[in-house]
Amino acid sequence: MSCFDRRDLGLLLLRLGTGGVLAAHGAQKLFGWFGGHGLEGTGQFMESVGYTPGKASATAAGLAETGGGALLALGLATPAAGAAAAGAMAGAAAVHLPNGFFAQAGGYEYAATLGLAAAGLSVAGPGRLSLDHALGHVLDRGWMVPVALGVTAAATAVVVGARNCRVRFKEEGEQEALFEE
């Protein structure tokens, strides 16, 4: 009997792919790597889509993506890593929501897919080919999954809700007058 099975290999591939993509996206935000705009440029963008203050929002998103992605790839602290990455992707999906589902039209498809994969890994666990397994799952206990996902969901709801209020307020302030004076 092998010390790991195809489920473990599948989880490893999913962790490496999802975590690697997330970490690269975060590195674009934090460091300007891979054609990204770094904290300054990303902060300006975040500000323009309602996440204020922009630079702090860019830092939080970059850390959640880079840190969550890297930890997912390693299979370390999997509940928290998956939850952090999923929260960042929920924030990204909120920006793309008005464009519909498909990414080709600027929709939320890509962010939702990464977020669901990260949340799924948080729930499923990292498998035996992971640092969590090698370390005896000290950072991957069953109770950590609902706590990590619950805390992240609450924080994400507050941040995205505040952003949506700012966007709505800005749009209402830019409406044309109904009647000419």
C-alpha positions, 0 to 999 in steps of 0.5 A: 500500500502506498503512503499516499493515494490519488486523492492526495495527488489530486489535492496536491495538484489543486493546491499547487495550481490554485495557490500558485495563481493566487500567490502570483496575483497577490505579488502583482499587487504587493510588488508589481511583479508579473506585470502588476502595478504594485501597491501604488497603482493597485491602491489607486485602482482599489480607490477607484472601485470603492475600496478605501483607503486604496493602498491599505485595501491593496495591501490587505488583498495582496497579503490575502492572495500572496499569503493565502496562495503560498500557504495553500500551495504548501498545504500549511494552515490550510483552513486559514489559507483557504479562507483568506484567499476566498475572502479576497476573491469575494471582494474581487467578485463584487467589483466584477458582479455588474458585468455578469458572470463570464470573464470575457465580458469582465464578469466575476467568473474567474474570481468566483472560481479561484474563491470556490477552489480556495474555500473547497481546499479549506474544507477538504484539507490539504491531503497527505502530501502537505506540510500540515500532514508532515507537522501533525496537522497542528494548524489544520484542526477540524474546528479551525475550518468553520472558525476561519471561514466564519470570521472571513465571511463576516469580515468580507461582508463588512468590507464588501458592504461598505464598498457597495455603499460607497459605490452606490452613494457615488453613483447617486451623486452623479445622477442627472437631474430629472428636471431642467431648472 
